């Protein structure tokens, strides 16, 4: 989704939310009172990418893939793996490495027999863990990254739609929805959309530019929750938006 030409991130060095990054760093210390809450927060946002990775790498039916996904989270939360995480690397890359090692270890020790011991730390929504889309030859790593991107953009869209509605600008999001979120063959022309919504052509153009710009900022804020610095936010944003 190549949406936005403006690559400026805004904010200076003091803008970077170190308090959010500190949430990740706290997960390295099992003695920290924020240890489990921090891991719960991080992993609850990654369960879909983990599930898709498992589905491809393990090549198992849906139910078994769900079990392995829960097993991975359980082991990750109950181990000291986070102690080895250093903030100069991407958390996403660190998690994929841990997941890859978990699957290798699972095969080697046949830990399927251990399944069911203890309670899974996360309650996965089974309705959202049904058959995944066609993978089109994706590797487990590519599927993980694709699902991460989909989840991040999806959350940003929900957040932005809520913000605009609270500002009595729901029509802004409607314009964006019709022009950018529709399949290309279903998109109206600017003139058609203006007529349908009772707007001028200038309104359609301005509203669309406004939402695209704001969405970029909301997505960047989501990346900041995991990135080390603004340089990484910039790189991730360019990669995510295909620019």
Beta strands, then each sheet from edge to edge (+ up, - down):
end
